[in-house]
C-alpha cells in the first residue's frame, strides 16, 4: 500500500491497485514535463531508486514524499490524488468546477495516501459536492481551523465535518480531538474518527470527548451512507470538488 501498513496486515488488492495507479500517474506527469527520473528525484529531494520504485508501483510512498513529488511535477496534491482516484478524468478537472455556495468543506486529516484516495473515491461514489480538504497532520488541521502559522491570513470558515484519522504522526488524532472540543470556536463541528479496528480502545475516549461517530478504514460509500445522515449535515449531491494543496517547504 502507499504509506505504512499496520503490523500483521497485508496490503489489500485495492491498496495495491492505488499504489500501481499512483506510479503510473507520476510517470505520466513526468513524461509531460520531459524530465528524467534523475531530474524528478533532484526536484523532489528524493533518491532516484525511490522514484523508480514508486513509478513501478512496488515502493511504498509516504504522504510527505507524495507531496514533494506533486510539487516537483508542478501540480497540487489534490490534482494528483484526483487523477489517482478517477483515472478517466483529467487531473484537476473537477477542481475547476464550482460547488454550490452553501456547500462547506469537509476536512479530512489523514496521513496515509491510500486511505485518503479511497476516501475520495467514496465521496465521488456518494456524489457529495462538498469540497474535500486534505491535510496530513493534526497540527495542519489546527492551523486550518484557527488560521495560525502559514494560514494566518486565511479567512476562517468552519468545515461542515471533520474526518479524523486517530493514528497520526507527532500529534495524535485523540489529542487533536481533545483540543478542538475544548475550544468554543470549534467544539460544535461534527467529528467522525477513522480507525483501523472496531476494537480500538481510543473509540470510547473519542466518544467521551465529543466525537459524533466512527468509521473503520478504508472509508467506503456504505460507511458514509450510514454515518452522514445521522449528523444533520448540509451535504449536497453532484460531483465532488477536491481541494488540494502544496505542502509547506516541500
KOLLUMLO-828109 format. One record per atom (N, C-alpha, C): z, x, y. Coordinates in nm, 4 decimals. Example, Ala and Ser with C-alpha at 12.3 -4.5 7.8 and 13.67 -1.06 7.14 Angstrom:
BEGIN
       up     east    north
   0.7800   1.3190  -0.5690
   0.7800   1.2300  -0.4500
   0.7800   1.3200  -0.3300
   0.7080   1.2850  -0.2250
   0.7140   1.3670  -0.1060
   0.7870   1.2900   0.0030
end
This chain:
BEGIN
       up     east    north
   0.0000   0.0836  -0.1191
   0.0000   0.0000   0.0000
   0.0000   0.0875   0.1247
  -0.0158   0.0290   0.2404
  -0.0072   0.1009   0.3658
   0.1378   0.0990   0.4092
   0.1954   0.2132   0.4342
   0.3354   0.2191   0.4699
   0.4190   0.2550   0.3488
   0.5446   0.2130   0.3468
   0.6359   0.2512   0.2409
   0.6537   0.1381   0.1414
   0.6335   0.1691   0.0128
   0.6597   0.0711  -0.0925
   0.8047   0.0844  -0.1339
   0.8826  -0.0246  -0.1320
   1.0217  -0.0148  -0.1740
   1.0320   0.0443  -0.3139
   1.1387   0.1218  -0.3387
   1.1562   0.1848  -0.4679
   1.1586   0.0798  -0.5772
   1.0912   0.1128  -0.6888
   1.0890   0.0232  -0.8029
   0.9813  -0.0832  -0.7948
   0.9015  -0.0854  -0.6884
   0.7959  -0.1863  -0.6770
   0.6623  -0.1186  -0.6586
   0.5632  -0.1626  -0.7365
   0.4287  -0.1084  -0.7254
   0.3501  -0.1883  -0.6217
   0.2524  -0.1227  -0.5636
   0.1674  -0.1918  -0.4673
   0.0933  -0.3054  -0.5359
   0.0840  -0.4192  -0.4680
   0.0119  -0.5329  -0.5242
  -0.1376  -0.5139  -0.5040
  -0.2153  -0.5977  -0.5716
  -0.3604  -0.5910  -0.5566
  -0.4001  -0.6180  -0.4121
  -0.3291  -0.7123  -0.3465
  -0.3612  -0.7442  -0.2071
  -0.3353  -0.6252  -0.1166
  -0.2241  -0.5550  -0.1413
  -0.1908  -0.4387  -0.0599
  -0.2919  -0.3261  -0.0813
  -0.3340  -0.3075  -0.2061
  -0.4348  -0.2046  -0.2357
  -0.5677  -0.2382  -0.1703
  -0.6012  -0.3679  -0.1673
  -0.7260  -0.4108  -0.1024
  -0.7203  -0.3840   0.0472
  -0.6028  -0.4091   0.1090
  -0.5862  -0.3832   0.2517
  -0.5978  -0.2344   0.2800
  -0.5378  -0.1523   0.1945
  -0.5442  -0.0075   0.2121
  -0.6889   0.0404   0.2065
  -0.7648  -0.0111   0.1096
  -0.9053   0.0272   0.0983
  -0.9853  -0.0223   0.2184
  -0.9548  -0.1445   0.2640
  -1.0272  -0.2009   0.3778
  -0.9975  -0.1227   0.5057
  -0.8715  -0.0818   0.5215
  -0.8360  -0.0010   0.6377
  -0.9165   0.1278   0.6410
  -0.9276   0.1940   0.5255
  -1.0048   0.3174   0.5199
  -1.1500   0.2956   0.5577
  -1.2081   0.1855   0.5083
  -1.3481   0.1569   0.5379
  -1.3691   0.1278   0.6864
  -1.2737   0.0539   0.7463
  -1.2858   0.0199   0.8881
  -1.2734   0.1452   0.9747
  -1.1780   0.2319   0.9418
  -1.1622   0.3564   1.0177
  -1.2880   0.4420   1.0060
  -1.3432   0.4501   0.8864
  -1.4669   0.5275   0.8660
  -1.5817   0.4699   0.9482
  -1.5894   0.3361   0.9544
  -1.6964   0.2718   1.0318
  -1.6836   0.3025   1.1803
  -1.5631   0.2891   1.2345
  -1.5432   0.3170   1.3768
  -1.5661   0.4646   1.4076
  -1.5267   0.5519   1.3156
  -1.5505   0.6950   1.3376
  -1.7005   0.7244   1.3413
  -1.7751   0.6607   1.2518
  -1.9203   0.6803   1.2492
  -1.9854   0.6299   1.3771
  -1.9344   0.5185   1.4303
  -1.9896   0.4648   1.5554
  -1.9706   0.5625   1.6705
  -1.8586   0.6365   1.6667
  -1.8339   0.7361   1.7709
  -1.9115   0.8647   1.7466
  -1.9632   0.8802   1.6243
  -2.0395   1.0007   1.5923
  -1.9533   1.1249   1.5830
  -1.8293   1.1102   1.5324
  -1.7409   1.2248   1.5214
  -1.7073   1.2512   1.3749
  -1.6709   1.3746   1.3447
  -1.6354   1.4135   1.2098
  -1.4891   1.3804   1.1807
  -1.4518   1.3948   1.0536
  -1.3114   1.3764   1.0182
  -1.2242   1.4804   1.0881
  -1.2775   1.6012   1.1024
  -1.2022   1.7058   1.1713
  -1.1751   1.6673   1.3169
  -1.2770   1.6108   1.3834
  -1.2606   1.5706   1.5226
  -1.1615   1.4551   1.5343
  -1.1706   1.3591   1.4434
  -1.0769   1.2469   1.4458
  -0.9349   1.2964   1.4207
  -0.9193   1.3878   1.3263
  -0.7873   1.4426   1.2968
  -0.7287   1.5113   1.4195
  -0.8112   1.5847   1.4907
  -0.7644   1.6537   1.6112
  -0.7230   1.5530   1.7180
  -0.8040   1.4493   1.7376
  -0.7726   1.3484   1.8396
  -0.6455   1.2711   1.8052
  -0.6231   1.2464   1.6756
  -0.5086   1.1649   1.6329
  -0.3861   1.2491   1.5998
  -0.3987   1.3814   1.6134
  -0.2879   1.4726   1.5823
  -0.2428   1.4561   1.4374
  -0.3414   1.4467   1.3477
  -0.3163   1.4340   1.2046
  -0.3976   1.5393   1.1302
  -0.3645   1.5642   1.0036
  -0.4386   1.6626   0.9248
  -0.5667   1.6011   0.8708
  -0.6714   1.6834   0.8580
  -0.7997   1.6305   0.8110
  -0.7887   1.5718   0.6708
  -0.7110   1.6354   0.5827
  -0.6981   1.5827   0.4469
  -0.6280   1.4467   0.4466
  -0.5411   1.4262   0.5452
  -0.4757   1.2960   0.5596
  -0.5803   1.1909   0.5963
  -0.6668   1.2243   0.6923
  -0.7745   1.1326   0.7329
  -0.8647   1.1015   0.6149
  -0.9003   1.2059   0.5385
  -0.9889   1.1868   0.4236
  -0.9268   1.0914   0.3220
  -0.7956   1.1076   0.2975
  -0.7283   1.0200   0.2028
  -0.7218   0.8766   0.2500
  -0.6963   0.8574   0.3798
  -0.6925   0.7229   0.4365
  -0.8297   0.6572   0.4262
  -0.9340   0.7318   0.4595
  -1.0689   0.6739   0.4559
  -1.1125   0.6395   0.3137
  -1.0623   0.7132   0.2158
  -1.0959   0.6821   0.0762
  -1.0088   0.5692   0.0209
  -0.9079   0.5292   0.0975
  -0.8206   0.4219   0.0529
  -0.7187   0.4645  -0.0491
  -0.6898   0.5958  -0.0551
  -0.5957   0.6455  -0.1553
  -0.4710   0.7051  -0.0907
  -0.4613   0.6977   0.0405
  -0.3490   0.7571   0.1105
  -0.2683   0.6502   0.1829
  -0.1366   0.6484   0.1633
  -0.0505   0.5587   0.2398
  -0.0536   0.5998   0.3865
  -0.0567   0.5041   0.4756
  -0.0591   0.5328   0.6194
   0.0551   0.4596   0.6875
   0.1327   0.5304   0.7663
   0.2392   0.4666   0.8420
   0.1798   0.3941   0.9620
   0.2566   0.3027   1.0180
   0.2078   0.2305   1.1351
   0.1873   0.3256   1.2532
   0.2722   0.4286   1.2625
   0.2555   0.5244   1.3714
   0.1222   0.5989   1.3592
   0.0869   0.6402   1.2363
  -0.0399   0.7109   1.2193
  -0.1582   0.6179   1.2413
  -0.1434   0.4894   1.2020
  -0.2497   0.3916   1.2280
  -0.2693   0.3747   1.3789
  -0.1578   0.3703   1.4524
  -0.1662   0.3591   1.5984
  -0.2339   0.4825   1.6580
  -0.2007   0.6003   1.6060
  -0.2658   0.7231   1.6534
  -0.4160   0.7194   1.6262
  -0.4520   0.6705   1.5093
  -0.5939   0.6618   1.4738
  -0.6672   0.5618   1.5632
  -0.6041   0.4466   1.5880
  -0.6670   0.3481   1.6759
  -0.6899   0.4067   1.8146
  -0.5911   0.4775   1.8657
  -0.6041   0.5401   1.9970
  -0.7169   0.6424   1.9970
  -0.7255   0.7218   1.8900
  -0.8303   0.8227   1.8799
  -0.9690   0.7602   1.8676
  -0.9745   0.6416   1.8074
  -1.1021   0.5715   1.7916
  -1.1376   0.4848   1.9117
  -1.0506   0.4872   2.0138
  -1.0737   0.4169   2.1395
  -1.0756   0.2647   2.1218
  -0.9883   0.2160   2.0339
  -0.9726   0.0720   2.0149
  -0.8230   0.0412   2.0141
  -0.7871  -0.0855   2.0258
  -0.6471  -0.1240   2.0208
  -0.6037  -0.1405   1.8755
  -0.4743  -0.1318   1.8545
  -0.4201  -0.1564   1.7214
  -0.4528  -0.2993   1.6779
  -0.4447  -0.3925   1.7716
  -0.4763  -0.5316   1.7397
  -0.6193  -0.5491   1.6921
  -0.7133  -0.4801   1.7584
  -0.8541  -0.4894   1.7175
  -0.8742  -0.4293   1.5791
  -0.8054  -0.3189   1.5528
  -0.8165  -0.2554   1.4214
  -0.7608  -0.3462   1.3130
  -0.6421  -0.4021   1.3359
  -0.5826  -0.4929   1.2385
  -0.6685  -0.6178   1.2192
  -0.7253  -0.6665   1.3290
  -0.8084  -0.7865   1.3217
  -0.9285  -0.7628   1.2317
  -0.9883  -0.6451   1.2420
  -1.1032  -0.6124   1.1578
  -1.0621  -0.5984   1.0118
  -0.9450  -0.5421   0.9883
  -0.8958  -0.5285   0.8512
  -0.8634  -0.6654   0.7919
  -0.8048  -0.7519   0.8726
  -0.7634  -0.8843   0.8241
  -0.8804  -0.9772   0.8015
  -0.9853  -0.9633   0.8807
  -1.1014  -1.0535   0.8717
  -1.2284  -0.9705   0.8799
  -1.2725  -0.9082   0.7692
  -1.3870  -0.8189   0.7720
  -1.5154  -0.8795   0.8226
  -1.5319  -1.0112   0.8105
  -1.6576  -1.0729   0.8506
  -1.6712  -1.0891   1.0002
  -1.5583  -1.0694   1.0735
  -1.5615  -1.0878   1.2176
  -1.5680  -0.9537   1.2881
  -1.6402  -0.9437   1.4010
  -1.6419  -0.8182   1.4746
  -1.5052  -0.7851   1.5284
  -1.4732  -0.6545   1.5343
  -1.3427  -0.6121   1.5839
  -1.3199  -0.6637   1.7241
  -1.2042  -0.7267   1.7425
  -1.1694  -0.7755   1.8752
  -1.2403  -0.9041   1.9129
  -1.3146  -0.9660   1.8175
  -1.3912  -1.0840   1.8518
  -1.3061  -1.1983   1.8999
  -1.1935  -1.2202   1.8322
  -1.1080  -1.3313   1.8715
  -1.0260  -1.2997   1.9945
  -1.0032  -1.1701   2.0178
  -0.9172  -1.1334   2.1300
  -0.9758  -1.1771   2.2628
  -1.1091  -1.1875   2.2680
  -1.1737  -1.2260   2.3933
  -1.1615  -1.3747   2.4198
  -1.1369  -1.4517   2.3115
  -1.1262  -1.5951   2.3309
  -0.9986  -1.6318   2.4021
  -0.9983  -1.7411   2.4708
  -0.8788  -1.7809   2.5451
  -0.8047  -1.8876   2.4675
  -0.6746  -1.8690   2.4520
  -0.5914  -1.9671   2.3842
  -0.5477  -2.0736   2.4836
  -0.5103  -2.1892   2.4343
  -0.4618  -2.2926   2.5253
  -0.3473  -2.2390   2.6097
  -0.3386  -2.2822   2.7354
  -0.2381  -2.2283   2.8264
  -0.0964  -2.2517   2.7769
  -0.0745  -2.3599   2.7019
   0.0607  -2.3890   2.6579
   0.1004  -2.3077   2.5350
   0.0070  -2.2307   2.4785
   0.0364  -2.1520   2.3597
   0.1098  -2.0247   2.3973
   0.2370  -2.0177   2.3638
   0.3144  -1.8971   2.3894
   0.3047  -1.8026   2.2711
   0.3269  -1.6760   2.3000
   0.3110  -1.5740   2.1974
   0.4166  -1.5861   2.0875
   0.3790  -1.5377   1.9710
   0.4734  -1.5159   1.8631
   0.4897  -1.3657   1.8490
   0.6131  -1.3194   1.8503
   0.6424  -1.1768   1.8426
   0.6721  -1.1401   1.6978
   0.5911  -1.0507   1.6420
   0.6118  -1.0007   1.5065
   0.6631  -0.8576   1.5160
   0.7838  -0.8336   1.4644
   0.8410  -0.6990   1.4629
   0.8369  -0.6509   1.3189
   0.7408  -0.5649   1.2904
   0.7117  -0.5241   1.1529
   0.6549  -0.3821   1.1544
   0.7135  -0.2911   1.0773
   0.6686  -0.1528   1.0791
   0.5731  -0.1197   0.9652
   0.5439  -0.2161   0.8795
   0.4540  -0.1940   0.7674
   0.3176  -0.2553   0.7968
   0.2132  -0.1731   0.8118
   0.0805  -0.2272   0.8466
   0.0268  -0.3281   0.7466
   0.0532  -0.3069   0.6177
   0.0040  -0.4019   0.5172
   0.0684  -0.5387   0.5361
   0.1991  -0.5404   0.5576
   0.2683  -0.6672   0.5787
   0.2263  -0.7327   0.7099
   0.2023  -0.6507   0.8145
   0.1546  -0.7050   0.9416
   0.0174  -0.7687   0.9238
  -0.0693  -0.7021   0.8474
  -0.2038  -0.7553   0.8237
  -0.1986  -0.8849   0.7460
  -0.1124  -0.8916   0.6450
  -0.1019  -1.0155   0.5669
  -0.0437  -1.1292   0.6497
   0.0445  -1.0961   0.7429
   0.0957  -1.1989   0.8336
  -0.0168  -1.2526   0.9208
  -0.1032  -1.1618   0.9690
  -0.2181  -1.2043   1.0492
  -0.3096  -1.2952   0.9696
  -0.3320  -1.2615   0.8434
  -0.4165  -1.3460   0.7586
  -0.3543  -1.4842   0.7414
  -0.2229  -1.4890   0.7250
  -0.1550  -1.6180   0.7105
  -0.1729  -1.7020   0.8367
  -0.1668  -1.6369   0.9542
  -0.1861  -1.7094   1.0797
  -0.3287  -1.7633   1.0889
  -0.4255  -1.6839   1.0470
  -0.5651  -1.7290   1.0507
  -0.5846  -1.8501   0.9602
  -0.5287  -1.8411   0.8406
  -0.5469  -1.9500   0.7440
  -0.4739  -2.0761   0.7871
  -0.3626  -2.0578   0.8584
  -0.2895  -2.1739   0.9107
  -0.3521  -2.2268   1.0387
  -0.4520  -2.1513   1.0928
  -0.5243  -2.1885   1.2148
  -0.4310  -2.2054   1.3342
  -0.3368  -2.1132   1.3478
  -0.2468  -2.1146   1.4626
  -0.3086  -2.0344   1.5764
  -0.3125  -2.0914   1.6948
  -0.3744  -2.0231   1.8085
  -0.2762  -1.9404   1.8894
  -0.1475  -1.9567   1.8648
  -0.0508  -1.8787   1.9420
  -0.0790  -1.7307   1.9256
  -0.0950  -1.6577   2.0361
  -0.1221  -1.5142   2.0251
  -0.0104  -1.4438   1.9493
  -0.0473  -1.3514   1.8621
   0.0489  -1.2777   1.7822
   0.0642  -1.1374   1.8396
   0.1820  -1.1069   1.8916
   0.2124  -0.9757   1.9475
   0.2859  -0.8935   1.8421
   0.2323  -0.7779   1.8052
   0.2898  -0.6951   1.7005
   0.3534  -0.5707   1.7606
   0.4796  -0.5468   1.7294
   0.5449  -0.4207   1.7627
   0.6081  -0.3682   1.6345
   0.6277  -0.2358   1.6280
   0.6695  -0.1748   1.5021
   0.8162  -0.1343   1.4980
   0.8862  -0.1439   1.6108
   1.0256  -0.1021   1.6136
   1.1091  -0.2024   1.6923
   1.2373  -0.2106   1.6568
   1.3271  -0.3041   1.7244
   1.3399  -0.2709   1.8727
   1.3425  -0.1405   1.9049
   1.3532  -0.1009   2.0453
   1.2345  -0.1511   2.1268
   1.1158  -0.1481   2.0666
   0.9973  -0.2004   2.1345
   1.0100  -0.3510   2.1574
   1.0673  -0.4194   2.0588
   1.0875  -0.5626   2.0733
   1.1834  -0.5955   2.1864
   1.2898  -0.5173   2.2001
   1.3847  -0.5389   2.3098
   1.3188  -0.5110   2.4442
   1.2394  -0.4027   2.4516
   1.1694  -0.3696   2.5758
   1.0739  -0.4821   2.6148
   1.0082  -0.5411   2.5146
   0.9151  -0.6514   2.5397
   0.9897  -0.7748   2.5910
   1.1032  -0.8047   2.5312
   1.1769  -0.9256   2.5686
   1.2441  -0.9141   2.7045
   1.2965  -0.7952   2.7357
   1.3759  -0.7786   2.8580
   1.3016  -0.7050   2.9694
   1.1776  -0.6633   2.9435
   1.0999  -0.5954   3.0479
   1.1621  -0.4634   3.0885
   1.1936  -0.3787   2.9924
   1.2548  -0.2495   3.0214
   1.1624  -0.1358   2.9799
   1.1992  -0.0122   3.0175
   1.1202   0.1041   2.9797
   0.9795   0.0964   3.0351
   0.8823   0.1276   2.9510
   0.7432   0.1260   2.9959
   0.6904  -0.0148   3.0210
   0.7689  -0.1167   2.9798
   0.7289  -0.2559   3.0030
   0.8055  -0.3178   3.1198
   0.8639  -0.2316   3.2041
   0.9464  -0.2801   3.3151
   0.8679  -0.3665   3.4129
   0.7376  -0.3438   3.4234
   0.6563  -0.4209   3.5184
   0.5936  -0.5453   3.4557
   0.6191  -0.5680   3.3279
   0.5625  -0.6855   3.2617
   0.6304  -0.8117   3.3116
   0.5497  -0.9143   3.3379
   0.6060  -1.0442   3.3750
   0.6693  -1.1044   3.2502
   0.7982  -1.1225   3.2540
   0.8709  -1.1633   3.1340
   0.8440  -1.3099   3.1018
   0.7940  -1.3340   2.9833
   0.7791  -1.4692   2.9292
   0.8353  -1.4669   2.7884
   0.9147  -1.5650   2.7548
   0.9775  -1.5661   2.6240
   0.8784  -1.6117   2.5171
   0.8773  -1.5454   2.4027
   0.7882  -1.5882   2.2941
   0.8325  -1.7204   2.2345
   0.7401  -1.7866   2.1715
   0.7696  -1.9130   2.1045
   0.8572  -1.8908   1.9814
   0.8372  -1.7768   1.9169
   0.9038  -1.7479   1.7902
   0.9060  -1.5967   1.7704
   1.0095  -1.5476   1.7030
   1.0156  -1.4074   1.6628
   1.0191  -1.4010   1.5106
   0.9244  -1.3271   1.4537
   0.9261  -1.2960   1.3109
   0.9799  -1.1545   1.2990
   1.0929  -1.1379   1.2335
   1.1671  -1.0124   1.2379
   1.1859  -0.9519   1.0996
   1.1245  -0.8348   1.0788
   1.1494  -0.7594   0.9564
   1.2906  -0.7022   0.9625
   1.3640  -0.7109   0.8547
   1.5008  -0.6593   0.8546
   1.5065  -0.5086   0.8351
   1.4093  -0.4540   0.7619
   1.4120  -0.3115   0.7284
   1.3244  -0.2334   0.8255
   1.3816  -0.2007   0.9423
   1.3085  -0.1301   1.0471
   1.3654   0.0098   1.0661
   1.2821   0.1043   1.1143
   1.3333   0.2395   1.1403
   1.4258   0.2404   1.2616
   1.5157   0.3380   1.2651
   1.6109   0.3542   1.3758
   1.6999   0.2306   1.3913
   1.6686   0.1399   1.4798
   1.7499   0.0189   1.4935
   1.7087  -0.0836   1.3886
   1.8043  -0.1351   1.3139
   1.7735  -0.2317   1.2083
   1.7406  -0.3683   1.2665
   1.6758  -0.4500   1.1845
   1.6487  -0.5865   1.2270
   1.7756  -0.6645   1.2516
   1.8801  -0.6351   1.1729
   2.0075  -0.7042   1.1895
   2.0691  -0.6736   1.3261
   2.0629  -0.5480   1.3684
   2.1175  -0.5108   1.4985
   2.0358  -0.5730   1.6111
   1.9022  -0.5766   1.5938
   1.8161  -0.6417   1.6928
   1.8556  -0.7880   1.7079
   1.8745  -0.8560   1.5952
   1.9122  -0.9972   1.5981
   2.0467  -1.0150   1.6675
   2.1413  -0.9273   1.6373
   2.2732  -0.9349   1.6995
   2.2621  -0.9239   1.8517
   2.1755  -0.8346   1.8981
   2.1622  -0.8130   2.0432
   2.0986  -0.9326   2.1136
   1.9909  -0.9870   2.0573
   1.9238  -1.0958   2.1297
   2.0030  -1.2260   2.1213
   2.0764  -1.2464   2.0135
   2.1569  -1.3678   2.0028
   2.2848  -1.3564   2.0850
   2.3176  -1.2338   2.1267
   2.4336  -1.2150   2.2118
   2.4003  -1.2158   2.3593
   2.2736  -1.2383   2.3933
   2.2289  -1.2399   2.5326
   2.1790  -1.3799   2.5671
   2.2308  -1.4372   2.6734
   2.1955  -1.5749   2.7083
   2.0482  -1.5908   2.7416
   1.9810  -1.4815   2.7784
   1.8384  -1.4894   2.8127
   1.7513  -1.5094   2.6893
   1.7994  -1.4689   2.5735
   1.7142  -1.4709   2.4543
   1.7768  -1.5444   2.3354
   1.8992  -1.5914   2.3484
   1.9683  -1.6455   2.2306
   1.9034  -1.7718   2.1756
   1.8248  -1.8430   2.2594
   1.7644  -1.9680   2.2126
   1.6255  -1.9510   2.1520
   1.5744  -1.8279   2.1469
   1.4441  -1.8047   2.0843
   1.4604  -1.8149   1.9329
   1.3839  -1.9007   1.8655
   1.3962  -1.9098   1.7192
   1.3545  -1.7776   1.6542
   1.4312  -1.7349   1.5557
   1.4023  -1.6114   1.4827
   1.3931  -1.6433   1.3339
   1.2823  -1.6025   1.2721
   1.2662  -1.6106   1.1269
   1.2650  -1.4674   1.0753
   1.3593  -1.4349   0.9893
   1.3674  -1.2980   0.9388
   1.2758  -1.2822   0.8179
   1.2216  -1.1626   0.8032
   1.1323  -1.1294   0.6925
   1.2066  -1.0336   0.6002
   1.2130  -1.0676   0.4741
   1.2878  -0.9871   0.3787
   1.2063  -0.9681   0.2518
   1.2369  -0.8642   0.1756
   1.1633  -0.8393   0.0516
   1.2231  -0.9150  -0.0660
   1.3406  -0.9766  -0.0470
   1.4054  -1.0445  -0.1583
   1.4960  -1.1569  -0.1097
   1.4991  -1.2665  -0.1848
   1.5894  -1.3765  -0.1538
   1.7354  -1.3361  -0.1718
   1.7590  -1.2309  -0.2491
   1.8956  -1.1871  -0.2755
   1.9461  -1.0847  -0.1739
   1.8667  -1.0588  -0.0699
   1.9086  -0.9651   0.0346
   2.0401  -1.0145   0.0956
   2.1436  -0.9320   0.0874
   2.2751  -0.9734   0.1374
   2.2766  -0.9954   0.2887
   2.1798  -0.9346   0.3582
   2.1759  -0.9488   0.5037
   2.1334  -1.0891   0.5479
   2.0715  -1.1665   0.4575
   2.0245  -1.3000   0.4943
   2.1410  -1.3869   0.5415
   2.2526  -1.3783   0.4712
   2.3695  -1.4586   0.5089
   2.4182  -1.4190   0.6475
   2.4235  -1.2882   0.6731
   2.4674  -1.2419   0.8044
   2.3693  -1.2844   0.9128
   2.2398  -1.2829   0.8811
   2.1391  -1.3283   0.9785
   2.1608  -1.4749   1.0133
   2.1917  -1.5569   0.9125
   2.2201  -1.6978   0.9384
   2.3432  -1.7148   1.0256
   2.4436  -1.6320   1.0013
   2.5655  -1.6400   1.0814
   2.5382  -1.6017   1.2266
   2.4461  -1.5077   1.2470
   2.4141  -1.4627   1.3824
   2.3223  -1.5601   1.4567
   2.2579  -1.6502   1.3830
   2.1747  -1.7498   1.4506
   2.0291  -1.7524   1.4118
   1.9895  -1.6772   1.3073
   1.8509  -1.6842   1.2608
   1.8216  -1.8248   1.2111
   1.6994  -1.8723   1.2389
   1.6657  -2.0095   1.2033
   1.6289  -2.0245   1.0567
   1.5689  -1.9199   0.9988
   1.5222  -1.9286   0.8606
   1.4816  -1.7903   0.8157
   1.4334  -1.7799   0.6928
   1.3821  -1.6519   0.6448
   1.2592  -1.6748   0.5580
   1.1755  -1.5701   0.5477
   1.0563  -1.5716   0.4644
   1.0585  -1.4454   0.3794
   1.0317  -1.4599   0.2504
   1.0196  -1.3439   0.1628
   0.8786  -1.2868   0.1799
   0.8711  -1.1581   0.2090
   0.7418  -1.0931   0.2319
   0.6655  -1.0760   0.1004
   0.5297  -1.0681   0.1089
   0.4495  -1.0783   0.2310
   0.4398  -1.2218   0.2820
   0.4195  -1.2344   0.4135
   0.4075  -1.3659   0.4761
   0.2809  -1.4343   0.4255
   0.2942  -1.5553   0.3786
   0.1802  -1.6317   0.3279
   0.1721  -1.7639   0.4018
   0.0565  -1.8271   0.3957
   0.0374  -1.9539   0.4659
   0.1370  -2.0590   0.4149
   0.1681  -2.0540   0.2842
   0.2637  -2.1503   0.2298
   0.4012  -2.1341   0.2952
   0.4396  -2.0086   0.3213
   0.5683  -1.9823   0.3855
   0.5709  -2.0375   0.5269
   0.4621  -2.0157   0.6011
   0.4549  -2.0655   0.7378
   0.4582  -2.2180   0.7412
   0.3859  -2.2797   0.6490
   0.3797  -2.4252   0.6441
   0.5184  -2.4837   0.6174
   0.5968  -2.4144   0.5338
   0.7301  -2.4647   0.5003
   0.8307  -2.4429   0.6120
   0.8159  -2.3320   0.6861
   0.9173  -2.2925   0.7834
   0.8922  -2.3483   0.9223
   0.7716  -2.3342   0.9759
   0.7491  -2.3645   1.1171
   0.7707  -2.5106   1.1558
   0.7390  -2.6105   1.0720
   0.7640  -2.7483   1.1163
   0.9110  -2.7768   1.1419
   1.0019  -2.7010   1.0816
   1.1453  -2.7246   1.0959
   1.2010  -2.6693   1.2266
   1.1188  -2.5917   1.3007
   1.1707  -2.5226   1.4181
   1.1339  -2.5904   1.5492
   1.0594  -2.7012   1.5428
   1.0206  -2.7740   1.6643
   0.9476  -2.6829   1.7623
   0.8493  -2.6089   1.7111
   0.7753  -2.5137   1.7927
   0.6487  -2.5761   1.8491
   0.6011  -2.5175   1.9597
   0.4744  -2.5623   2.0183
   0.3603  -2.4779   1.9622
   0.3414  -2.4847   1.8310
   0.2331  -2.4103   1.7674
   0.1068  -2.4943   1.7744
  -0.0050  -2.4292   1.8013
  -0.1302  -2.5009   1.8204
  -0.2338  -2.4546   1.7207
  -0.3297  -2.5430   1.6921
  -0.4304  -2.5158   1.5911
  -0.5607  -2.4685   1.6522
  -0.6355  -2.3951   1.5739
  -0.7625  -2.3395   1.6184
  -0.7821  -2.2056   1.5542
  -0.8342  -2.1055   1.6269
  -0.8457  -1.9706   1.5757
  -0.7486  -1.8822   1.6506
  -0.6660  -1.8026   1.5801
  -0.5618  -1.7239   1.6458
  -0.6170  -1.6083   1.7258
  -0.5427  -1.5687   1.8309
  -0.5770  -1.4522   1.9117
  -0.4680  -1.3477   1.8900
  -0.5073  -1.2294   1.8446
  -0.4116  -1.1249   1.8141
  -0.3975  -1.0343   1.9339
  -0.2768  -1.0182   1.9819
  -0.2524  -0.9337   2.0982
  -0.2199  -0.7940   2.0515
  -0.3171  -0.7037   2.0561
  -0.2967  -0.5668   2.0112
  -0.2493  -0.4813   2.1248
  -0.2203  -0.3557   2.0925
  -0.1714  -0.2645   2.1954
  -0.1921  -0.1225   2.1506
  -0.2006  -0.0300   2.2484
  -0.1909   0.1105   2.2190
  -0.0447   0.1477   2.2160
  -0.0100   0.2430   2.1343
   0.1278   0.2886   2.1303
   0.1495   0.3954   2.2353
   0.2665   0.3946   2.2964
   0.3028   0.4918   2.3979
   0.3103   0.6300   2.3364
   0.2403   0.7235   2.3963
   0.2492   0.8609   2.3537
   0.1702   0.8936   2.2297
   0.0840   0.8016   2.1802
   0.0064   0.8279   2.0605
  -0.1050   0.9238   2.0912
end
